[in-house]
Amino acid sequence: MIVTLDGPAGAGKSTIARKLADRLGFAFLDTGAMYRAVTLAALRNRGPWDDPDALADLARECRIELDRSHVRLNDEDVSAAIRTNEVNTHIHYLADNPAVRERMVELQRAVAAGQNTVTEGRDQGTIAFPNAECKVFLTASPEERAKRRVLELQSRGEQISVEEVLAQQNDRDHRDSTRAVGRLEPASDAIQVSTDGMSADEVVERLVTIVSEKTKQTNG
Ligand code: DC
């Protein structure tokens, strides 16, 4: 069974998807980490930012491996290095590139093949796994999402104001929801869940209920 969890940055997707996968005993796929890893590779390569074909080649050459808590880029553990603000501000060069997205979707399907998976991203229910049995779209208000992002960045030692994160987040939301391929949008058969004012555990409980209802429907 595939459970897709899509939604904007800061809606709590990563934490919730991880906890949900643990609860269900499913594998967990953080697709944002894949885009982050290729962005890190491009930063180290200094782009070239104005050459989409070169960026696509670079993405094809990257060997990305994910397990529950680590991301490896060409055998190097980059789990912390992909979470910087510099990666956040350059990721659109890769995420807006259709050839890069095609490669990432290919990898996502290969990783999920043959195993029960909770997969988390922007286009998992729409593009990567259109036939997924259970699709959820998580949302939260922009302010709540920005506050969560600040706390996350602070916990990694980066000092940044809520206002600055909010401005960057608006920019990313706009890019995420208007890109030509793989844009952020709920699949027509996705269940929308707002996480405002809910703890991660409360959201997970709600999702466990949704998944078990879907499982019953699927099994007839
Ligand atoms: O979920 P995240 O913040 O780690 O994602 C980082 C970026 O990657 C985000 O700006 C959008 C992009 N992304 C994407 O375009 N498609 C996905 N399936 C996952 C992430």
Residues whose N, C-alpha, C, O or C-beta is under 5 A from the ligand:
A	BS01	DC	A9 T31 G32 A33 Y35 I91 A95 G121 R122 D123 R172
